[in-house]
Amino acid sequence: MMEMDFITILIAVVAIAVAWKILKGIVKTAALVLILAVAAYFVFGGFA
């Protein structure tokens, strides 16, 4: 289970980096919040 958490966090970090470079303004903010919310859901309360 621990390796899945690590992979989820790694994917979230990559997605944040991509969103940071590509998106602008409120769309960037919304994308970053969504990425972090999804990652938190999977790491802390996912399909357990």
ZIFENZI-V523322 format. One record per pair of residues at least 24 apart in sequence whose ideal C-beta (glycine too) atoms are under 6 Angstrom apart, sorted by sequence separation. I is the first residue (numbers start at 1). J is the second residue. D is the distance in whole Angstrom. If there is no record, write none. Layout:
# ZIFENZI-V523322
i,j,d
I,J,D
I,J,D
This chain:
# ZIFENZI-V523322
i,j,d
12,39,4
8,39,6
8,42,5
8,43,6
5,43,5
